[in-house]
Amino acid sequence: MAIVNVSKSIALKAPADQVWAFVSDFGGYAAWQPHIASVEMRPDGDRLVNFTRGDSVLDRISAKDDEARTLTYELVPGQKTPMKKLAATFTVTGSGAGSDVEYAIEVDVPDPMQDAARAGIGADIDGALAGLDAKFNG
């Protein structure tokens, strides 16, 4: 197994509190992340994410800090997926009248999947940041 890390960020023309309120709406990601077809929140807080490529995963928030404006979610254990582990973190920081958002994803995948995982995760992050750009930078 190999750990793959991808992290990217974007500057937005909106206050950090406004961006944080949007990003921390864990059930609303399908509205702005183009690789997500739909999200179904479960009563236990788990989230079923249906991707546009046809697969689905269950994930859940593992850490959320409203003061620091960070949210980390992870895969629910026991799923049939080539990833042994996934942790994804959004961090929103103030930057003058605007804000910066960093989206970082770390996965543990079989060695032969490293390059594909890096490319796929990078594309997912790019799509999410493009969604934030469209929402807050118009």
C-alpha positions in Angstrom: 0.0 0.0 0.0 1.1 3.6 -0.7 0.0 6.9 0.8 -0.9 9.5 -1.8 -1.4 13.1 -0.8 -2.8 15.9 -3.0 -3.5 19.4 -1.8 -4.6 22.5 -3.7 -6.0 25.9 -2.8 -8.0 28.8 -4.1 -8.5 32.5 -3.2 -12.1 33.5 -3.0 -13.8 37.0 -3.0 -16.0 36.2 0.0 -15.4 36.4 3.8 -14.1 33.3 5.4 -17.2 32.9 7.6 -19.5 32.9 4.6 -17.3 30.4 2.7 -17.0 28.2 5.9 -20.8 28.1 6.2 -21.0 26.8 2.6 -18.1 24.4 2.8 -19.2 22.9 6.2 -22.6 21.9 4.8 -21.6 18.3 4.5 -24.9 17.2 2.9 -24.7 20.0 0.2 -21.6 19.0 -1.7 -23.4 17.7 -4.8 -24.6 21.2 -5.5 -21.1 22.4 -6.2 -18.8 19.5 -6.8 -19.2 18.3 -10.4 -17.9 14.8 -9.7 -20.7 14.1 -7.2 -24.1 13.2 -8.6 -25.9 13.1 -5.3 -25.5 12.9 -1.5 -27.8 11.1 0.9 -27.3 11.9 4.6 -28.0 9.0 7.0 -29.5 9.4 10.5 -26.2 8.3 12.0 -24.3 11.1 10.3 -22.8 8.9 7.6 -23.1 10.2 4.1 -23.7 8.1 1.0 -21.9 9.8 -1.9 -22.9 8.8 -5.4 -20.3 9.8 -8.0 -21.0 10.8 -11.6 -18.6 7.9 -12.6 -21.1 5.4 -11.2 -19.5 4.3 -7.9 -20.6 5.2 -4.4 -18.9 5.4 -0.9 -20.0 6.0 2.6 -18.1 8.7 4.5 -18.4 10.6 7.7 -17.0 13.7 9.4 -14.1 12.7 11.6 -13.2 16.2 12.8 -14.8 19.6 12.6 -13.6 22.8 14.2 -15.9 25.8 13.5 -13.4 28.2 15.1 -10.4 27.0 13.1 -12.8 26.5 10.0 -11.5 23.0 9.3 -13.6 19.9 8.4 -12.1 16.4 7.8 -14.1 13.5 6.6 -13.1 9.9 6.1 -14.3 6.7 4.6 -16.6 4.5 6.8 -14.5 1.3 7.4 -15.5 -2.0 5.8 -16.4 -0.9 2.3 -15.4 -2.7 -0.9 -13.0 -0.1 -2.3 -9.4 -0.3 -3.4 -8.6 2.5 -0.9 -7.6 1.2 2.5 -8.1 4.7 4.0 -9.2 8.2 2.9 -9.0 11.5 4.8 -10.1 14.7 3.1 -9.8 18.1 4.7 -11.2 21.6 3.9 -9.5 24.5 5.6 -10.9 28.0 5.2 -8.8 31.0 6.3 -9.4 34.7 6.1 -7.4 36.8 3.6 -8.2 40.5 3.7 -11.8 40.9 2.6 -11.7 37.5 1.0 -10.7 34.0 2.0 -8.5 31.1 1.0 -9.7 27.5 0.8 -7.3 24.5 0.9 -8.6 21.1 0.0 -6.3 18.2 0.9 -6.9 14.5 0.4 -4.8 11.6 1.6 -5.5 8.0 0.5 -3.9 4.7 1.1 -4.0 2.7 -2.1 -2.3 -0.4 -3.5 1.1 0.5 -5.0 0.1 0.0 -8.6 -2.7 2.5 -8.2 -0.6 5.5 -7.0 -0.5 7.4 -10.3 -4.2 6.8 -11.0 -5.1 7.8 -7.5 -3.1 11.0 -7.7 -4.7 11.9 -11.0 -8.2 11.1 -9.9 -7.9 12.9 -6.6 -6.4 15.9 -8.3 -9.3 16.0 -10.8 -11.8 15.8 -7.9 -10.1 18.6 -6.0 -9.9 20.7 -9.2 -13.6 20.2 -9.7 -14.5 21.1 -6.1 -12.3 24.3 -6.2 -13.9 25.2 -9.6 -17.3 24.9 -7.9 -16.2 27.2 -5.1 -14.7 29.6 -7.7 -18.1 29.7 -9.6 -20.0 30.2 -6.4 -17.9 33.0 -4.8 -15.8 34.5 -7.6 -18.6 34.5 -10.2 
